[in-house]
Amino acid sequence: MLTRLKKFDYLKPPTLGEALEILERYDGQVKVLAGGTDLFVGMKEKEISPKYVLDIKGTGELNYITYDSREGLKIGALTSIRTVEISSLIKEHFPFLSSAAGALGSLQVRNKATMGGNLCNAAPSAETAPALLCLDARVKIVSLRGERVILLKDFFQGPGMTTLEREILVEIQIPPLKRKGIYIKHSPRRAMDIAVVGAAVAVNEDSEGRWHEVRIALGAVAPVPLRAQRAERVLEGKRVDMQLIKEAARLAQKEASPISDVRASAEYRREMVQVLVQRALQSIAGCEFVELEEDV
Ligand SMILES: Cc1cc2nc3c(=O)[nH]c(=O)nc-3n(C[C@H](O)[C@H](O)[C@H](O)COP(=O)(O)OP(=O)(O)OC[C@H]3O[C@@H](n4cnc5c(N)ncnc54)[C@H](O)[C@@H]3O)c2cc1C
């Protein structure tokens, strides 16, 4: 059966300033449209039925990737996930962000879906969020009232909820860090599914093999994508070994608060946090992969 979308007015202003005016004018009745891969699904399922759909692609301003050694990486909110996946700048400086982008949906979805949309949709499983959290990413947000830049970890408020208020996320900023990192997505049913658990790990290793600025971030196991900070602290400043890695993975599991849903039970997700974090840490430490007792 053909599902009809509820009637809405489609607005496509030519500038960001006009888009912001529309957001103020129709407060509460308007939804921003980027790639539409989440928004239109939500409208079809009748989870949301905005009176106005505000397409920001007409502004032509937010599709770019730049890097400089002082400012770091900047990604415009309308940059597609596919562009991030294949960007040579991102592959060179933050290759695990490319892999996270490449793990999202199918090629068709990645061509449409945007970085800003992935974050603003605020799904706990948002594919790019764990890698960005590991990179201490910030987001630049604008409104008619001005602009603010906040840490990504403070942007998410709950499933589908962010700090945005009549605002548009315009840019993702990543400081120029030297980090080794990895993102592992677990979705047992099909490669194209959203993550049942996602785990990203990044570290800065000194010349003596000690780990600094350790970051462990998890997706799909809490109301928001989150950092496992107790686990990070166990490894900070240390030369890691298997015992420390196992301890950190166990702590990360404790920091997760997953729910059961159609895709996996809370218990399964909790198990998988430990498995994925251990694998990610081992991979960065260059330890051999051993079959984990807890593996499922
Ligand atoms: C078949 C399929 C498979 C998918 N697989 C995955 C997957 O594996 N992993 C994953 O994480 N996601 C997946 N998704 C979800 C979706 O593709 C991503 O979340 C995508 O990045 C959303 O981006 P978009 O540009 O399409 O957002 P849109 O649908 O345009 O917008 C999403 C939300 O963010 C708001 N928004 C968008 N941009 C901005 C902005 N700049 N400022 C303020 N608000 C904004 C919109 O109002 C809306 O509420 C999948 C979707 C489909 C249909």
Ligand as a Chemical Component Dictionary entry (heavy atoms), coordinates in Angstrom:
data_LIG
# 
_chem_comp.id                   LIG 
_chem_comp.type                 NON-POLYMER 
_chem_comp.pdbx_formal_charge   0 
_chem_comp.three_letter_code    LIG 
# 
loop_
_chem_comp_atom.comp_id 
_chem_comp_atom.atom_id 
_chem_comp_atom.alt_atom_id 
_chem_comp_atom.type_symbol 
_chem_comp_atom.charge 
_chem_comp_atom.model_Cartn_x 
_chem_comp_atom.model_Cartn_y 
_chem_comp_atom.model_Cartn_z 
_chem_comp_atom.pdbx_ordinal 
LIG C1  C1  C 0 18.041 2.240  4.693  1  
LIG C2  C2  C 0 18.676 3.131  5.748  2  
LIG C3  C3  C 0 19.813 2.663  6.418  3  
LIG C4  C4  C 0 20.402 3.457  7.400  4  
LIG N1  N1  N 0 21.505 2.968  8.038  5  
LIG C5  C5  C 0 22.103 3.719  8.990  6  
LIG C6  C6  C 0 23.269 3.228  9.663  7  
LIG O1  O1  O 0 23.764 2.148  9.411  8  
LIG N2  N2  N 0 23.816 4.042  10.634 9  
LIG C7  C7  C 0 23.289 5.269  10.950 10 
LIG O2  O2  O 0 23.831 5.952  11.823 11 
LIG N3  N3  N 0 22.189 5.743  10.324 12 
LIG C8  C8  C 0 21.587 5.013  9.356  13 
LIG N4  N4  N 0 20.472 5.491  8.725  14 
LIG C9  C9  C 0 19.911 6.781  9.154  15 
LIG C10 C10 C 0 20.328 8.013  8.322  16 
LIG O3  O3  O 0 20.704 7.668  7.017  17 
LIG C11 C11 C 0 21.491 8.813  8.962  18 
LIG O4  O4  O 0 21.194 9.155  10.298 19 
LIG C12 C12 C 0 21.796 10.089 8.159  20 
LIG O5  O5  O 0 23.097 10.530 8.441  21 
LIG C13 C13 C 0 20.819 11.220 8.372  22 
LIG O6  O6  O 0 21.245 12.313 7.589  23 
LIG P1  P1  P 0 20.231 13.109 6.636  24 
LIG O7  O7  O 0 21.011 14.191 6.014  25 
LIG O8  O8  O 0 19.515 12.202 5.732  26 
LIG O9  O9  O 0 19.250 13.711 7.750  27 
LIG P2  P2  P 0 17.747 14.176 7.585  28 
LIG O10 O10 O 0 16.847 13.014 7.442  29 
LIG O11 O11 O 0 17.615 15.246 6.563  30 
LIG O12 O12 O 0 17.551 14.851 9.024  31 
LIG C14 C14 C 0 17.624 14.094 10.205 32 
LIG C15 C15 C 0 17.219 14.969 11.394 33 
LIG O13 O13 O 0 18.181 15.971 11.657 34 
LIG C16 C16 C 0 17.643 17.293 11.460 35 
LIG N5  N5  N 0 18.710 18.012 10.750 36 
LIG C17 C17 C 0 19.391 17.564 9.660  37 
LIG N6  N6  N 0 20.403 18.407 9.369  38 
LIG C18 C18 C 0 20.349 19.393 10.286 39 
LIG C19 C19 C 0 21.151 20.555 10.515 40 
LIG N7  N7  N 0 22.237 20.837 9.781  41 
LIG N8  N8  N 0 20.820 21.377 11.552 42 
LIG C20 C20 C 0 19.735 21.097 12.317 43 
LIG N9  N9  N 0 18.960 20.006 12.166 44 
LIG C21 C21 C 0 19.260 19.174 11.155 45 
LIG C22 C22 C 0 16.359 17.110 10.672 46 
LIG O14 O14 O 0 15.418 18.105 10.963 47 
LIG C23 C23 C 0 15.911 15.724 11.171 48 
LIG O15 O15 O 0 15.265 15.865 12.419 49 
LIG C24 C24 C 0 19.852 4.735  7.724  50 
LIG C25 C25 C 0 18.727 5.204  7.028  51 
LIG C26 C26 C 0 18.146 4.422  6.055  52 
LIG C27 C27 C 0 16.934 4.942  5.324  53 
# 
loop_
_chem_comp_bond.comp_id 
_chem_comp_bond.atom_id_1 
_chem_comp_bond.atom_id_2 
_chem_comp_bond.value_order 
_chem_comp_bond.pdbx_ordinal 
LIG C1  C2  SING 1  
LIG C2  C3  SING 2  
LIG C2  C26 DOUB 3  
LIG C3  C4  DOUB 4  
LIG C4  N1  SING 5  
LIG C4  C24 SING 6  
LIG N1  C5  DOUB 7  
LIG C5  C6  SING 8  
LIG C5  C8  SING 9  
LIG C6  O1  DOUB 10 
LIG C6  N2  SING 11 
LIG N2  C7  SING 12 
LIG C7  O2  DOUB 13 
LIG C7  N3  SING 14 
LIG N3  C8  DOUB 15 
LIG C8  N4  SING 16 
LIG N4  C9  SING 17 
LIG N4  C24 SING 18 
LIG C9  C10 SING 19 
LIG C10 O3  SING 20 
LIG C10 C11 SING 21 
LIG C11 O4  SING 22 
LIG C11 C12 SING 23 
LIG C12 O5  SING 24 
LIG C12 C13 SING 25 
LIG C13 O6  SING 26 
LIG O6  P1  SING 27 
LIG P1  O7  DOUB 28 
LIG P1  O8  SING 29 
LIG P1  O9  SING 30 
LIG O9  P2  SING 31 
LIG P2  O10 DOUB 32 
LIG P2  O11 SING 33 
LIG P2  O12 SING 34 
LIG O12 C14 SING 35 
LIG C14 C15 SING 36 
LIG C15 O13 SING 37 
LIG C15 C23 SING 38 
LIG O13 C16 SING 39 
LIG C16 N5  SING 40 
LIG C16 C22 SING 41 
LIG N5  C17 SING 42 
LIG N5  C21 SING 43 
LIG C17 N6  DOUB 44 
LIG N6  C18 SING 45 
LIG C18 C19 SING 46 
LIG C18 C21 DOUB 47 
LIG C19 N7  SING 48 
LIG C19 N8  DOUB 49 
LIG N8  C20 SING 50 
LIG C20 N9  DOUB 51 
LIG N9  C21 SING 52 
LIG C22 O14 SING 53 
LIG C22 C23 SING 54 
LIG C23 O15 SING 55 
LIG C24 C25 DOUB 56 
LIG C25 C26 SING 57 
LIG C26 C27 SING 58 
# 
